Amino acid sequence: MRVFISLPWKILGLLAIGLVFGSTLLTYSWLEKLDEDFAKQQEYLLNKDGQQYQLITDMLLNRMETRLESLVRFRSLDGQSKQEVAKLVEEEIEHLQMNWQVGDLWLFRQSGQLLYSTTPKVPGHILRDRQKVVDTQMSVASIRCDQLCELYVSVPILLEQQSWAVLSSSGSLLETLAYLNQATGADLALLKDSGSAERVFRNLRLQEPLASSKRSKLAYILSQVPETLPLDDMLTDGARLTLEDSMLLLNLLPLQQEQQDAYLLLMHDITEFSRAHKTYQKRALWIAALVFVLLLGLSFALTRSFRRRLVSLAGSLPLLAQKRYGDFHAAQSRQPRMVSDELEVLQESALSLGAELERLDKQVESYTKELENIAMYDKLTGLPNRNKLAFYLAEAVPKLAGQHGILSVLFLDFDNFRKINDSHGHSLGDDFLVCVAQELSLCLEQGDFLCRFGGDEFILVLAPRKDERQILKVAEAIQRRFCHPVRVRNLSFHVSVSIGISVAHEPDAVPEELIRQADMAMYHAKDQGGNRPCLYNEQMYRALTRRTQLEEEVRDALNYDEFSFALQPQIEILSGRLVGFEALLRWIHPKKGFVPPDEFIPLLEHTESMLRIGYWGLRRAFLILQRLRENGLVDCKIAVNLSAEQMLDSRLAPYLQELLEEFGPYAQWIEFELTERTLVMDIDHCLRVMHSLRKLGFSFSIDDFGTGYSSLSYLKKMPVEVIKIDRSFVAGMLDNHADYQIVSSTIAMVHNLGMQVVAEGVENKEQLRCLNELDCEIGQGYHISRPIMESDLFQMLSSKVQDGIWKGLGHL
């Protein structure tokens, strides 16, 4: 797991490290500078001591030379005896020793003859100095430390007769030391090398002259100097010596540069300077520490402020994810500051981001509501759609657990709505749906829910009712509302509504099942003639299952050529001549065998399968007609049923045109049978289709005439040539006077309209004779022939038809 370290603490840590490093470097540089200054001070004292020593020494030597050269009395020595010279010198020597601190005195002629000496023996170095004077004719000075450190000076003395002598003298260094002590303020000591080969400070020994009161002090000081201190380091750099509570600076100077065996030690008391130096160092350290603490504190204060602002911003940013924009802006309200910084820029960016997110969120919310409105509401009627219905039922059904009553779903479909669209256009159809939606909205009570499910289908979800009778009362009230015409654009439309009802008693009901059950009940209502409510039951589900199974089997039947026609002959009653056949659909199932038309055709009505069977039948009729003509029956018609779906299908006329182009001009031998029920589906549309097909040469007949409710005013407008009397009237006309009157009046009326009559269901010779008496032209039925399967047709025709006459009818 990664360790969390706050950004301000990271900054503070880095800053602290930087400050420590910087403070250490600065303090070190500062202390180095102090040590350098201290070393420079030490070097300055060393150089100053050397300069002072050299200056004082030169001054004393010059004074000594000047004094000796000023002894003009000595200039008369030329030509005098040694005793006379000695006498003269002795007269002056006391004065020299008293006033000029002259110790010993030696006087030589230019030739080297010793004229005077205060010592029994002339030292060798005096003789060497005399020779240097003779050689250089310049003064020679030297310091010698034997038993005592003394200053020796040899000067040339010019005599009266252009000759000269050399006067050498010795003097004490006390005056030099006194002047040097006064000039430098340092304690002085003369040291002499013991002659050891190792050049270290411990080999130096104190040398006279030295005040006896200082000998012990100087001896103690020298004993504290490190014994291994190199003599050369001491000469170049000096040394610092700490004694208890004091500090000394020791500078060592050679008494003579030519012969470094005697040295002058200058001891400066630098205690106060050292203390000041240490105090300054301590002060520098304290100042550095104080600056570090102050900078660290200031940095902490700044980073704390930064951290507080960053934490505030970090704590406020999740509010944006929670869409609490007001709280975010309140938490990030800007306080006026004199100087802007990056955090303020960040805060401004966050505020801008928040404002932009709020704007985008509102925009998305607006778009979401718009999309939800599109997804959940019907654009045309403004009613909720099926998506909204699903949400509503998902919430309403579980609530049954705490309620007493029945939740019901009413599935409404307007009968023959397609007729309005086809006859007046979709625009008026849309206006019709809007008016219908408004009418349905007036039927709602509190808690009811209405939606447009699609097309002309509406679903009404009723709030829980006490029992099913109350639900049926609502359905009946809806139907009563549509008993009156619906006015759209100054047009009136008589419409009816089929209503399927499903109910839920328990909260575990499935919403999709309720809709499906209501849909099945609605189609069942339509199958019963429409314009009625129908409550769902399990039998409807079984019927639907059967229909679905049949539809699947019909598809296979079409694909595997299981359908065929059974052709029932139609004869001219008066002559017995074969005039045509009625094509009756038969289905030979590979497993079930013969399936009666009454079993599968009603189930397939208003389905795509029924439409496919209809077009299959048209093509089959052309094939049979072609074979009949090939076998010499050129005057026989084939009567084929046209379903309501085919009449309303826009592909009908083009398909027939294609068949005519494929098989030839057989239109006049094809007769289309229409039921009254097919015609009333949309009489105006049917008239247009019939006239268009009549122009192609096809003829029409009305099947089962008298069983429907078509208007005779429409009948005379139709291009119909044949009216077929239903078998129910023919079967009862010999025993029932009413049936006889219907048959006779129908035949008379049809003849008056210039049409032919075909009587269906002729079962015996008496019926055939009666129809002949009523001038009925054509008959068909079991008395003439049962329907003949296609496979047996031509074999049957060869035995039953002779010269175009159907045999076996007997004399009428």
Stockholm file with secondary structure:
# STOCKHOLM 1.0

chainA/1-812         MRVFISLPWKILGLLAIGLVFGSTLLTYSWLEKLDEDFAKQQEYLLNKDGQQYQLITDMLLNRMETRLESLVRFRSLDGQSKQEVAKLVEEEIEHLQMNWQVGDLWLFRQSGQLLYSTTPKVPGHILRDRQKVVDTQMSVASIRCDQLCELYVSVPILLEQQSWAVLSSSGSLLETLAYLNQATGADLALLKDSGSAERVFRNLRLQEPLASSKRSKLAYILSQVPETLPLDDMLTDGARLTLEDSMLLLNLLPLQQEQQDAYLLLMHDITEFSRAHKTYQKRALWIAALVFVLLLGLSFALTRSFRRRLVSLAGSLPLLAQKRYGDFHAAQSRQPRMVSDELEVLQESALSLGAELERLDKQVESYTKELENIAMYDKLTGLPNRNKLAFYLAEAVPKLAGQHGILSVLFLDFDNFRKINDSHGHSLGDDFLVCVAQELSLCLEQGDFLCRFGGDEFILVLAPRKDERQILKVAEAIQRRFCHPVRVRNLSFHVSVSIGISVAHEPDAVPEELIRQADMAMYHAKDQGGNRPCLYNEQMYRALTRRTQLEEEVRDALNYDEFSFALQPQIEILSGRLVGFEALLRWIHPKKGFVPPDEFIPLLEHTESMLRIGYWGLRRAFLILQRLRENGLVDCKIAVNLSAEQMLDSRLAPYLQELLEEFGPYAQWIEFELTERTLVMDIDHCLRVMHSLRKLGFSFSIDDFGTGYSSLSYLKKMPVEVIKIDRSFVAGMLDNHADYQIVSSTIAMVHNLGMQVVAEGVENKEQLRCLNELDCEIGQGYHISRPIMESDLFQMLSSKVQDGIWKGLGHL
#=GR chainA/1-812 SS CCCCCCHHHHHHHHHHHHHHHHHHHHHHHHHHHHHHHHHHHHHHHHHHHHHHHHHHHHHHHHHHHHHHHTCGGGGGGTTCCHHHHHHHHHHHHHHHHHHSCEEEEEEEETTCCEEEESSSSCCHHHHHHHHHHHHHCSCEEEEEESSBEEEEEEEEEECTTSCEEEEEEEEESHHHHHHHHHHHCCEEEEEEECCCSSCBGGGEEEEBSCCHHHHHHHHHHHHHSCTTCBHHHHHHHCEEEEETTEEEEEEEEESCSSCTTEEEEEEEECHHHHHHHHHHHHHHHHHHHHHHHHHHHHHHHHHHHHHHHHHHHHHHHHHHHTTCHHHHHHHTCCCCCSSCCHHHHHHHHHHHHHHHHHHHHHHHHHHHHHHHHHHHBCTTTCCBCHHHHHHHHHHHTGGGGGCCSEEEEEEEEEETHHHHHHHHCHHHHHHHHHHHHHHHHTTCCTTCEEEEEETTEEEEEEEEESSHHHHHHHHHHHHHHTTSCEEETTEEECCEEEEEEEEECSTTCCHHHHHHHHHHHHHHHHHTTSSSEEECCHHHHHHHHHHHHHHHHHHHHHHTTCEEEEEEEEEETTTCBEEEEEEEEEEEETTTEEECHHHHHHHHTTSHHHHHHHHHHHHHHHHHHHHHHHTTCTTCEEEEECCHHHHHCTTHHHHHHHHHHHHCSCGGGEEEEEEHHHHHHSHHHHHHHHHHHHHHTCEEEEEEETSSCCCHHHHTTSCCCEEEECHHHHHHTTTCHHHHHHHHHHHHHHHHTTCEEEECCCCSHHHHHHHHHTTCCEECSTTTCCCEEHHHHHHHHHHHEETTEETTCCCC
#=GC SS_cons         CCCCCCHHHHHHHHHHHHHHHHHHHHHHHHHHHHHHHHHHHHHHHHHHHHHHHHHHHHHHHHHHHHHHHTCGGGGGGTTCCHHHHHHHHHHHHHHHHHHSCEEEEEEEETTCCEEEESSSSCCHHHHHHHHHHHHHCSCEEEEEESSBEEEEEEEEEECTTSCEEEEEEEEESHHHHHHHHHHHCCEEEEEEECCCSSCBGGGEEEEBSCCHHHHHHHHHHHHHSCTTCBHHHHHHHCEEEEETTEEEEEEEEESCSSCTTEEEEEEEECHHHHHHHHHHHHHHHHHHHHHHHHHHHHHHHHHHHHHHHHHHHHHHHHHHHTTCHHHHHHHTCCCCCSSCCHHHHHHHHHHHHHHHHHHHHHHHHHHHHHHHHHHHBCTTTCCBCHHHHHHHHHHHTGGGGGCCSEEEEEEEEEETHHHHHHHHCHHHHHHHHHHHHHHHHTTCCTTCEEEEEETTEEEEEEEEESSHHHHHHHHHHHHHHTTSCEEETTEEECCEEEEEEEEECSTTCCHHHHHHHHHHHHHHHHHTTSSSEEECCHHHHHHHHHHHHHHHHHHHHHHTTCEEEEEEEEEETTTCBEEEEEEEEEEEETTTEEECHHHHHHHHTTSHHHHHHHHHHHHHHHHHHHHHHHTTCTTCEEEEECCHHHHHCTTHHHHHHHHHHHHCSCGGGEEEEEEHHHHHHSHHHHHHHHHHHHHHTCEEEEEEETSSCCCHHHHTTSCCCEEEECHHHHHHTTTCHHHHHHHHHHHHHHHHTTCEEEECCCCSHHHHHHHHHTTCCEECSTTTCCCEEHHHHHHHHHHHEETTEETTCCCC
//
